[in-house]
Structure formats: C-alpha cells, structure tokens
Amino acid sequence: MGMTLAERIFAGAAGGDTVSAGEFVVAQIDLALLHDIFAAQVFDMLQEVEGDEIFDRSKVAVVIDHLVPAPSAEAAALHKRIREHVTRLGIESFYDAGAGICHQLLPEGGHVRPGMLIVGTDSHTTTYGALGAGGTGIGTSDMVYALSTGRLWFRVPETIRFEMFGDLQPGVTWKDVILHLAGRYGSDGAQYKAMEFGGPAVKHADMSSRLTVSNMAVEMGAKFGLFAADEVTDEYLIAQTGEGTERYGPDPDATYEAIHEITLTDLDPQVARPHDVDNVGSVTEVEGTTIDQAFIGSCTNGRIEDLRAAAAVLDGKHIAPGVRLIVAPASQSVMKEATDSGVLAKLVDAGATVLAPGCGPCFGGHGGLLAEGERCIGTHNRNFTGRMGHAAAEIYLGSPATVAASAIAGSIADPRTVEVSHA
C-alpha cells in the first residue's frame, strides 16, 4: 500500500519501511526550533532535569523574534538568559534579535530539506511543509525530552488532500486560497490531520506562496501542511544553499481520509473577519469597512514577494489620512533586498513605518497595538480577540495587495480596483 507524504516522513523518521495513519511511532527529530517566548524556560527545565544534555547541538536552532527589539526590562532579561544558555550549551544556530522571524530564517538559511521531521515551540512550525518537511509545534516539556533524547512519539495523522485546479486571477494570491480553505472547512477542519496540497495549480505556486499556505494550515488544526518537493523546491534550495533536491512526495496509490477538489479560477480576494480565522468571505462583503491601521509582515506574509506586491499597489500613492501602515520585513535578508531593489522606498514614500525584522504587531506583545474600538487589517495569521491590544479592537486578515489597497482607501478595499505598478 502506498503512503501519503506525512506517512512517508514518519516512516523515514521511525526507521521503518512503511507506516499507516493511526499508528504510534517513536520518531527521530531532525531539527528542534526554540524561540524567545519559550526558549529560556525550556533550557531552565533541561538544566534541572537532564543536566544540559542535548542530543545533537547541530540540530538545534534558537531565534529571538517575537519581542524585538526588547519592549521591556523583563523582555530584555529574558533575551539575556537565552543568550547565556546558548553560549553555555554551544548552540551554533542562534539568530539574535533583529535577524528575523524563525519561520523565515530556517528555510532561508538552508536548515530545512524535504523529508525532515522538525519540531518547534511555535504552532506555525507547519510552515516547513512548504519544502516537503514535516513541521509541527510542541509544548515545552516535549521539547525538553526532544532536546535530551532526539526523539518523540507521535500518532501518524490521517491526511486530507486538496487538489488545486485553475489559475488565480490578477489581484488574488495564495493567501486568499488558504483563507478560503479555512472559511470553507473551518478552524477544526483538519484537526490533527495532515493537509496535503497538490494538483496542477500548485506548479504555479512559488515557494513564498507555499510557505504562506503551509504556515496557516495550523489555523485549520493541522499537524502538517505539506507540499511535495518538486521543481519549485529544487530551484529554491539551489538558490538558498547551492544544493537541490530530488522529487519527494506521496505515492500514487496513497490512501487519504478525504480528497477535496478546489477550483481557483473564480476565487475573489478573501478577508477573515473578527474574531476567528475561519470567519472568511469575499473582500466585497466587507468592502468599505473603515480601518485605523494596516500591517504587512509576519511569518505568513513578510517576505520580499509580499513587500513587492504591496509596493506595486502603493507605488505613486499615499495612505489615507488617519491610517497607520506598519511594515515588518521577515528577515534582515528581506529588508536588504527590499532596500536594494527600491521596494522599501516605495513603501516609505507611501507613508509606511518600517519596523525591525521580526514578528512585529502579529504577536501583539509590543509595537502596533490597537486601542479600544480601533480596527486593523493585516497579512498575519490570527485575528483573535485581544491579540493586538485591546479586547474591543478588531482584526481583519487579507493578502498584502488587499492590505495595501485598504491603506490607500482608508477602508477595506478590493485590490482588483487599484491600478498596480509593474515597474
């Protein structure tokens, strides 16, 4: 019997020829990711329980990205503790504050390859499925065990396959696709399942788009959000690391819990309304809703492709009076490319405030907070009550083009109605 991509990843990690959905396996970890919200706590626990034993220091990455720059003395102390732990433990893959967001830095830095099993102290570790890797978030106690032993037990998830057909119309992106899926199938539509994305349309999805889709798979409850490794993956890995990859995907006779066929041709730009990611509809349903703030960034949509798409909408225009536009590049590399290419200048000329590379307003712990009654539309992945400040504020989610168009209009706007620069 053939295996799904998730089953194939677990078979490799568990050292067996085959595994099936529903089996429990003890799997070897290829990479463990920790970020600043939980890293110090995990290392403290590791020191108490296991005496600082780490299974393989070359397979651990630590990133300070959520509270950047440190917004309080407490955050600064936390960062200091993390640096001390990293130095003492001899962890080489350490990205300090300002380097960028973990889910951008690891693919960008060549840490992720097809077939790997990656665990992280962040729920959006599903992002790495864009490269055919199994990425999933785990808790602090599980991370302590993983760091100590290099393995964890898992239940092999059932897989739901999404077969994509057709071409996206101008002004519509893969962020709109994953928002549409969340709205159509619900925030629990893939609870502890693997979501596998395939079909003719994915051949036209670049790596940035795939990272966006895999990132938000967890918003539907998914354990993994997976794309097979193909020519797009090969080209990306060659560009980032100089070493490409062979094809790595599911078997043709794999068994799925369900297969959904999704036609993209007539899809409108999508917007998630407060206060749930699956409260999704066409941008036309909320068009004209006034906004106070617009945000472009996050591990979902802070890459150069996203900044470029926003700049194309904003070029030669200016944000509406009373609107704050905040941009947070996903990494220093993204910021440099945006600077060198002139993309950043276009954003600033349009009235944007540019933050240091990092999670920025998405996490809601510091910059870009909302007051009572204020409304934001952003490219991030969550719009829960109180996430960006006051519990009585509202968060809408959309693509970079939709957010940029809304910043110009001063209200949620359809990006298809705005003239786009192709310079």
Secondary structure by P-SEA (a helix, b strand, c coil): ccccaaaaaaaaaaccccccccccccccccbbbbccccaaaaaaaaaacccccccccccbbbbcccccccccaaaaaaaaaaaaaaaaaccccccccccccaaaaaaaaccccccbbbbccccccccccccccccccccaaaaaaaaaccbbbbcbbbbbbbbbbccccccccaaaaaaaaaaaccccccccbbbbbbccccccccaaaaaaaaaaccccccccccccccaaaaaaaaacccbbbcbbbbcccccccbbbbbbcccccbbbbcccccccccccccccccccccccccccccccaaaaaaaaaaaccccccccbbbbbbbccaaaaaaaaaaaaaaaaaaacccccccccccccccccccccccbbbbcccccccccccccccbbbbbbcaaaaaaaaaaccccccccbbbbcc
